[in-house]
Amino acid sequence: MSNRKYKFKVEGIPPKNVKDKSMWNDPTEVHSLIEFRKKACAALDGSLPLSEEIALSIKIHLPQKHNKPGDLDNFIKGICDGLSVIKSTDNPNYVIHPDFENSEHAKIHPKSFAMIKDDGAIIKITAKKAVEDIEEPFYEVKIKGK
């Protein structure tokens, strides 16, 4: 099995996932999570999810005026979890937000779409949060694996 590489850019702030609160049903995170999964789905372009030796690189670009966007580790967790299917919906904290049930989001639904089969297969992560002279935040994701 050969290495595959994907790269995509998303406008806005990455989804955040923090302990005891799920981004999958958090109204403040759902929009960014949907946009993120749309870009990941487009980049994967119908290929099977990555499942081995996965390396992830994240660069978050923030305008100088942006005030406290969030901790880098919470963004990393949000991106890793957002690239996989939801682990469990048995816990009431992990109920899926109704916006995902819209027909236009069927391809990126948390129960079916994954760019990574299991984020436990990630062997390397590099991440940077950069404050720059830009107007709007965006982030770039590079991912490779088998």
C-alpha beads as a LAMMPS data file, in Angstrom:
LAMMPS data file: protein, C-alpha beads

146 atoms
145 bonds

1 atom types
1 bond types

-500.0 500.0 xlo xhi
-500.0 500.0 ylo yhi
-500.0 500.0 zlo zhi

Masses

1 110.0

Atoms # bond

1 1 1 0.000 0.000 0.000
2 1 1 1.500 3.324 -1.042
3 1 1 1.457 6.639 0.763
4 1 1 -1.280 9.054 -0.193
5 1 1 -1.115 12.802 0.415
6 1 1 -3.884 15.362 0.771
7 1 1 -3.866 19.101 1.384
8 1 1 -6.747 21.493 1.918
9 1 1 -7.477 24.976 3.203
10 1 1 -10.479 26.022 5.287
11 1 1 -11.678 29.573 5.921
12 1 1 -12.326 30.447 9.578
13 1 1 -11.242 28.900 12.872
14 1 1 -10.827 25.096 13.202
15 1 1 -13.370 23.114 15.210
16 1 1 -12.463 22.711 18.875
17 1 1 -13.156 19.656 20.966
18 1 1 -12.645 19.966 24.703
19 1 1 -13.084 17.516 27.550
20 1 1 -16.664 16.892 28.718
21 1 1 -18.098 18.831 25.774
22 1 1 -18.607 17.521 22.269
23 1 1 -18.135 19.591 19.152
24 1 1 -20.603 17.247 17.383
25 1 1 -23.553 18.906 19.134
26 1 1 -22.069 22.261 20.188
27 1 1 -23.901 25.031 18.276
28 1 1 -20.780 27.218 18.460
29 1 1 -18.650 24.553 16.694
30 1 1 -21.062 22.905 14.246
31 1 1 -20.620 25.421 11.406
32 1 1 -16.808 25.194 11.485
33 1 1 -16.993 21.402 11.770
34 1 1 -19.307 21.164 8.740
35 1 1 -17.029 23.411 6.643
36 1 1 -13.978 21.417 7.728
37 1 1 -15.564 18.072 6.848
38 1 1 -16.721 19.417 3.453
39 1 1 -13.137 20.380 2.560
40 1 1 -11.769 17.054 3.841
41 1 1 -14.384 15.121 1.856
42 1 1 -13.577 17.072 -1.317
43 1 1 -9.841 16.444 -0.850
44 1 1 -10.354 12.708 -0.279
45 1 1 -12.430 12.659 -3.498
46 1 1 -14.075 9.271 -2.942
47 1 1 -10.915 7.407 -1.892
48 1 1 -10.943 5.103 1.109
49 1 1 -9.964 6.621 4.469
50 1 1 -6.324 6.533 5.538
51 1 1 -5.669 3.793 8.070
52 1 1 -1.919 3.435 8.655
53 1 1 1.165 5.546 9.385
54 1 1 -0.732 8.824 9.284
55 1 1 1.143 12.121 9.568
56 1 1 -0.822 15.317 10.093
57 1 1 0.351 18.897 9.682
58 1 1 -1.803 21.843 10.742
59 1 1 -1.146 25.556 10.359
60 1 1 -3.667 28.024 11.750
61 1 1 -3.404 31.583 10.397
62 1 1 -4.918 34.265 12.639
63 1 1 -5.268 38.008 12.097
64 1 1 -3.476 40.228 14.591
65 1 1 -6.835 41.606 15.727
66 1 1 -8.163 38.143 16.657
67 1 1 -8.712 37.897 20.411
68 1 1 -8.133 34.535 22.139
69 1 1 -9.204 32.086 19.411
70 1 1 -8.530 29.005 21.533
71 1 1 -5.777 26.703 22.686
72 1 1 -3.752 24.939 19.996
73 1 1 -4.227 21.531 21.637
74 1 1 -8.037 21.880 21.504
75 1 1 -7.833 22.671 17.785
76 1 1 -5.604 19.633 17.222
77 1 1 -8.112 17.397 18.998
78 1 1 -10.998 18.944 17.038
79 1 1 -9.234 18.354 13.730
80 1 1 -8.232 14.776 14.599
81 1 1 -11.732 13.904 15.792
82 1 1 -13.297 15.757 12.855
83 1 1 -11.388 13.609 10.366
84 1 1 -12.917 10.419 11.791
85 1 1 -16.412 9.076 12.333
86 1 1 -17.975 9.879 15.693
87 1 1 -16.833 7.274 18.226
88 1 1 -20.076 6.876 20.147
89 1 1 -23.516 8.391 20.350
90 1 1 -24.480 6.484 23.510
91 1 1 -23.199 9.295 25.721
92 1 1 -25.699 12.218 25.825
93 1 1 -22.752 14.618 25.392
94 1 1 -22.063 13.085 21.971
95 1 1 -25.448 13.484 20.331
96 1 1 -25.089 14.727 16.770
97 1 1 -26.345 18.262 16.100
98 1 1 -29.507 18.394 13.906
99 1 1 -27.679 20.453 11.235
100 1 1 -25.844 17.271 10.219
101 1 1 -29.179 15.660 9.372
102 1 1 -29.790 18.079 6.465
103 1 1 -29.668 16.179 3.183
104 1 1 -26.880 18.387 1.817
105 1 1 -24.621 17.089 4.607
106 1 1 -25.192 13.383 3.937
107 1 1 -21.683 12.923 2.457
108 1 1 -20.025 14.387 5.581
109 1 1 -22.290 12.909 8.258
110 1 1 -20.374 12.058 11.477
111 1 1 -21.581 8.444 11.379
112 1 1 -20.397 7.767 7.827
113 1 1 -17.621 10.059 6.521
114 1 1 -14.007 9.634 7.590
115 1 1 -10.738 10.778 6.065
116 1 1 -8.986 8.772 8.777
117 1 1 -10.309 5.349 9.711
118 1 1 -9.112 5.770 13.320
119 1 1 -7.189 8.752 14.678
120 1 1 -5.231 6.259 16.811
121 1 1 -3.275 5.534 13.601
122 1 1 -1.785 9.057 13.619
123 1 1 1.937 8.656 14.298
124 1 1 3.043 12.272 13.856
125 1 1 1.426 15.677 14.315
126 1 1 2.981 19.054 13.634
127 1 1 0.950 22.153 14.412
128 1 1 1.457 25.902 14.433
129 1 1 -0.755 28.831 15.346
130 1 1 0.518 31.945 13.569
131 1 1 -0.610 35.547 14.109
132 1 1 -0.229 37.378 10.827
133 1 1 -1.114 40.579 9.006
134 1 1 -4.297 39.166 7.425
135 1 1 -7.975 40.119 7.581
136 1 1 -9.674 36.756 8.175
137 1 1 -8.528 33.529 9.843
138 1 1 -7.967 30.302 7.910
139 1 1 -6.143 27.049 8.403
140 1 1 -4.332 24.497 6.280
141 1 1 -4.281 20.759 6.775
142 1 1 -1.804 18.368 5.195
143 1 1 -2.232 14.671 5.760
144 1 1 -0.429 11.626 4.450
145 1 1 -0.609 7.940 5.167
146 1 1 -1.643 4.579 3.800

Bonds

1 1 1 2
2 1 2 3
3 1 3 4
4 1 4 5
5 1 5 6
6 1 6 7
7 1 7 8
8 1 8 9
9 1 9 10
10 1 10 11
11 1 11 12
12 1 12 13
13 1 13 14
14 1 14 15
15 1 15 16
16 1 16 17
17 1 17 18
18 1 18 19
19 1 19 20
20 1 20 21
21 1 21 22
22 1 22 23
23 1 23 24
24 1 24 25
25 1 25 26
26 1 26 27
27 1 27 28
28 1 28 29
29 1 29 30
30 1 30 31
31 1 31 32
32 1 32 33
33 1 33 34
34 1 34 35
35 1 35 36
36 1 36 37
37 1 37 38
38 1 38 39
39 1 39 40
40 1 40 41
41 1 41 42
42 1 42 43
43 1 43 44
44 1 44 45
45 1 45 46
46 1 46 47
47 1 47 48
48 1 48 49
49 1 49 50
50 1 50 51
51 1 51 52
52 1 52 53
53 1 53 54
54 1 54 55
55 1 55 56
56 1 56 57
57 1 57 58
58 1 58 59
59 1 59 60
60 1 60 61
61 1 61 62
62 1 62 63
63 1 63 64
64 1 64 65
65 1 65 66
66 1 66 67
67 1 67 68
68 1 68 69
69 1 69 70
70 1 70 71
71 1 71 72
72 1 72 73
73 1 73 74
74 1 74 75
75 1 75 76
76 1 76 77
77 1 77 78
78 1 78 79
79 1 79 80
80 1 80 81
81 1 81 82
82 1 82 83
83 1 83 84
84 1 84 85
85 1 85 86
86 1 86 87
87 1 87 88
88 1 88 89
89 1 89 90
90 1 90 91
91 1 91 92
92 1 92 93
93 1 93 94
94 1 94 95
95 1 95 96
96 1 96 97
97 1 97 98
98 1 98 99
99 1 99 100
100 1 100 101
101 1 101 102
102 1 102 103
103 1 103 104
104 1 104 105
105 1 105 106
106 1 106 107
107 1 107 108
108 1 108 109
109 1 109 110
110 1 110 111
111 1 111 112
112 1 112 113
113 1 113 114
114 1 114 115
115 1 115 116
116 1 116 117
117 1 117 118
118 1 118 119
119 1 119 120
120 1 120 121
121 1 121 122
122 1 122 123
123 1 123 124
124 1 124 125
125 1 125 126
126 1 126 127
127 1 127 128
128 1 128 129
129 1 129 130
130 1 130 131
131 1 131 132
132 1 132 133
133 1 133 134
134 1 134 135
135 1 135 136
136 1 136 137
137 1 137 138
138 1 138 139
139 1 139 140
140 1 140 141
141 1 141 142
142 1 142 143
143 1 143 144
144 1 144 145
145 1 145 146
